Amino acid sequence: MSVTNQIILNFSEIRRRSIKLWTNIPEEFLHWKPDNDAFSIIEMIRHVLEGEHLFHKIIENKGNLGNYESPWNDLPYKSISAELEFSKNYRKAFISMIEQFTSEELKNVRIERSEVGQSKTLGDYLNRIAYHESVHTGQLLGYLRTLGVDRPKIWD
């Protein structure tokens, strides 16, 4: 299996587990958050989906966001299924971009984000994107534990 295929498998497995969690959250808890400064459940899910698109644009521009405007701006929160549907084409484009990378590009292309003091290889940066979603999945599991809501078994 190529390095690119391994990266895509990792992204696919993380998203499969996220969706398993997200779609098992009772609708009445979607706007719950542990405190006023935290994301609500649905805000965190959108943050993950929107963040992936933002990371896609960062990679396309080798770190420079330019005049990035999120397609999620002014989009009302509806449901998990609406969030997933809206993000579907952005996800496809993101995975399609990854499929095009060679192992040489993963090692040698640099993503320079001077505004946050980051300089990473493309391969490293892609792994950090996957980690971002994983962290938020863990946070949501913690939210559900706090609420006393049954959590799906995502560790299959």
C-alpha positions as CSV (number, residue, x, y, z in Angstrom):
1,M,0.0,0.0,0.0
2,S,1.4,3.4,-0.9
3,V,1.9,6.1,1.6
4,T,-0.8,8.2,0.0
5,N,-3.2,5.2,0.3
6,Q,-2.3,4.8,4.0
7,I,-3.0,8.5,4.6
8,I,-6.4,8.2,2.9
9,L,-7.2,5.0,4.9
10,N,-6.4,6.9,8.1
11,F,-8.7,9.8,7.1
12,S,-11.5,7.4,6.1
13,E,-11.3,5.4,9.4
14,I,-11.3,8.5,11.5
15,R,-14.3,9.9,9.6
16,R,-16.1,6.6,9.8
17,R,-15.7,6.6,13.5
18,S,-16.7,10.3,13.8
19,I,-19.9,9.7,11.8
20,K,-20.7,6.6,14.0
21,L,-20.5,8.9,17.0
22,W,-22.1,12.0,15.5
23,T,-25.2,10.1,14.1
24,N,-25.8,8.5,17.5
25,I,-26.1,11.8,19.4
26,P,-29.7,12.4,20.4
27,E,-31.0,15.5,18.7
28,E,-32.0,17.2,21.9
29,F,-28.4,17.5,22.9
30,L,-27.0,19.0,19.7
31,H,-26.9,22.5,21.2
32,W,-25.5,21.5,24.6
33,K,-22.1,22.7,25.7
34,P,-20.3,22.3,29.0
35,D,-19.8,26.1,29.5
36,N,-20.4,29.3,27.7
37,D,-16.9,29.4,26.2
38,A,-17.1,25.9,24.7
39,F,-18.4,24.7,21.3
40,S,-21.9,23.1,21.4
41,I,-22.0,19.6,20.1
42,I,-23.2,20.7,16.6
43,E,-20.8,23.6,16.6
44,M,-17.9,21.2,17.2
45,I,-19.1,18.9,14.4
46,R,-19.2,21.8,12.0
47,H,-15.8,23.0,13.2
48,V,-14.4,19.6,12.2
49,L,-16.1,19.6,8.8
50,E,-15.3,23.3,8.1
51,G,-11.8,22.9,9.4
52,E,-11.0,20.2,6.9
53,H,-12.0,22.5,4.1
54,L,-9.9,25.3,5.6
55,F,-6.9,22.8,5.8
56,H,-7.5,21.9,2.2
57,K,-7.2,25.5,1.2
58,I,-4.1,25.9,3.3
59,I,-2.5,23.0,1.5
60,E,-3.5,24.2,-1.9
61,N,-1.9,27.6,-1.1
62,K,1.2,26.1,0.6
63,G,0.2,27.8,3.9
64,N,-1.2,31.1,2.7
65,L,-4.9,31.5,3.2
66,G,-5.2,34.8,1.2
67,N,-8.8,36.0,1.2
68,Y,-10.4,32.7,2.3
69,E,-14.1,32.8,2.9
70,S,-15.8,29.8,4.4
71,P,-18.7,28.3,2.5
72,W,-20.2,27.7,6.0
73,N,-20.5,31.4,6.7
74,D,-24.1,32.3,7.5
75,L,-25.2,28.6,7.2
76,P,-27.8,27.9,9.9
77,Y,-27.3,24.8,12.1
78,K,-30.0,22.2,11.3
79,S,-29.0,18.6,11.9
80,I,-26.0,16.2,11.7
81,S,-27.3,14.8,8.4
82,A,-27.5,18.4,7.0
83,E,-23.9,19.1,8.1
84,L,-22.7,15.9,6.5
85,E,-24.6,16.5,3.3
86,F,-23.3,20.1,3.0
87,S,-19.7,18.9,3.5
88,K,-19.9,15.9,1.2
89,N,-18.5,17.6,-2.0
90,Y,-15.8,19.4,0.0
91,R,-14.7,16.0,1.5
92,K,-14.5,14.4,-1.9
93,A,-12.4,17.3,-3.2
94,F,-10.1,17.0,-0.2
95,I,-9.6,13.2,-0.6
96,S,-9.1,13.7,-4.4
97,M,-6.4,16.2,-3.7
98,I,-4.6,13.8,-1.4
99,E,-4.8,11.0,-4.0
100,Q,-2.7,13.1,-6.4
101,F,0.2,13.5,-4.0
102,T,3.4,11.5,-4.6
103,S,5.6,10.3,-1.8
104,E,8.2,12.8,-2.9
105,E,5.7,15.6,-2.5
106,L,4.7,14.3,1.0
107,K,8.3,14.5,2.0
108,N,9.5,17.6,0.2
109,V,6.6,20.1,-0.1
110,R,6.4,22.4,2.8
111,I,3.4,24.1,4.3
112,E,4.6,27.5,5.7
113,R,2.2,29.2,8.1
114,S,4.1,32.1,9.3
115,E,1.1,33.6,11.2
116,V,1.2,30.7,13.6
117,G,4.9,29.9,13.3
118,Q,4.5,26.5,11.5
119,S,6.7,25.0,8.9
120,K,5.8,21.4,8.2
121,T,6.2,18.9,5.4
122,L,3.0,18.1,3.6
123,G,2.9,14.5,5.0
124,D,3.3,15.8,8.5
125,Y,0.6,18.5,7.9
126,L,-1.9,15.9,6.7
127,N,-1.3,13.8,9.8
128,R,-2.0,16.8,12.0
129,I,-5.3,17.4,10.1
130,A,-6.3,13.8,10.9
131,Y,-5.3,14.3,14.6
132,H,-7.5,17.5,14.8
133,E,-10.6,15.4,14.0
134,S,-9.6,12.7,16.4
135,V,-9.1,15.1,19.3
136,H,-12.6,16.5,18.7
137,T,-14.1,13.0,18.6
138,G,-12.6,12.4,22.0
139,Q,-14.0,15.7,23.3
140,L,-17.5,14.7,22.1
141,L,-17.2,11.4,23.8
142,G,-16.4,13.3,27.0
143,Y,-19.5,15.6,26.4
144,L,-21.7,12.5,26.1
145,R,-20.2,11.0,29.2
146,T,-20.9,14.2,31.1
147,L,-24.5,14.2,29.9
148,G,-24.9,10.5,30.9
149,V,-25.8,9.6,27.2
150,D,-24.9,6.2,25.9
151,R,-21.9,6.4,23.6
152,P,-21.5,4.2,20.5
153,K,-18.6,1.8,20.4
154,I,-16.3,3.4,17.9
155,W,-13.3,1.2,18.7
156,D,-14.3,-1.7,16.5
